[in-house]
Amino acid sequence: METFFTLIIGGIVGLGIYTLYNHLQSKKKVTAQSVILLDKIKKVCKFITVEGDFAEIYHYEDVKERFLKLVSSKKKALVVINAKAYVGYDFDKIELTSNHKKKIVTISHFPQPEILSIETNINYYDKKDGYFNRFEATDLTNLSEEAKQHIRDKVPESGLYNVARKEALESLLLVENIVETIGWKLDYSALILKSNEKLKLK
């Protein structure tokens, strides 16, 4: 009889240990899933939602003076800039939290659209050197940087940021698809509430 009770108690204890082990393993798995999921979203990093084409003409002049400013030498060029500006979202700036029990990823902050990259094609026309003021390789490098900055300054007034904001939902759907691949859900209701509050303030 004692042997029978010992077997029953042993079986209950064994079952309890087995259940606890499975529970802990399941919890570890969900936690691991969560960490992998958040890393996966951040690894997407940058998502381009809109691109804009720019064509600009830029006049460049540089004057050097010598001999107590009695003699001057001018170099000049007409710079034609054809550029593409890519605007979108940096997913590394998204603020995410995860609920392991409910398998929900919550977005509490979504970044503003920004310039992700600018591609430029620069052509120089009517390039003229001065007698002692000639174009050097560094001048062309500086001109290329100035051209990029010129385009960068034009982006805010082009309306690209506004278009990108309208495409924000597309970015959220991309995140949602990543989340759903492992059976989780995405909650971005906080962003909708903030958006409505801003509309009310306006």
Steps between C-alpha positions, in 0.01 A plus 500: 500500500783735590664418168176592318479842677870559435443436129199735492687778684804444279279521190336827619839655583641385164198643315538829692869526411427415136221763482721765665786417262272533196361831632850643549612376157190656340566830681863498382385431145251791504764734649751389237235554230441851631869593496548356150188679377605843631850451353346393170293820480801719579716317247266623223649835609396735222187489290467735201141609437547780245766631262532837332688614190681832499667695221686812611747745347765624738739788422841466660755781528821533695719810496855516631687826543874551496752782540313701761168435322624677188468189283208256515446166332158340464406141430139415425275221384139429418399191693198299386370269773268208429411327822271248664403546864366197687275576797366247746531362851788378714359197684787514746321803653172316562420446869367148552392298803383138511250315716619137520175362645266658246754481213446866413760749377405861579635802314508801733699730272536516122770726350446794268591454132856596409741506206651153485732561206571735211642388165649775287620521142704820457613654171727802468454747216677821409779410741768771494825518696662822615869571430609406851170356619441164335252221574653227715366153588402630847291775337296241308453293817382808688269592212347151513437538876351848449271362228374227734436755774319720247263210421466414871384859565244473218331183633289662780339746258441228237217334695676161517471485879121548479470221240715272720274570802200389294689180418574431870227235508694303238797497738280381787357221283855384426571480875165324552589236239834435672324462836234264361760262351546343845139527615519828694281810468593865452332774704547854368181650647711749702619655172142536374396669828795743478410573139135576591613723790715701260204537263283627787768753599510629145 
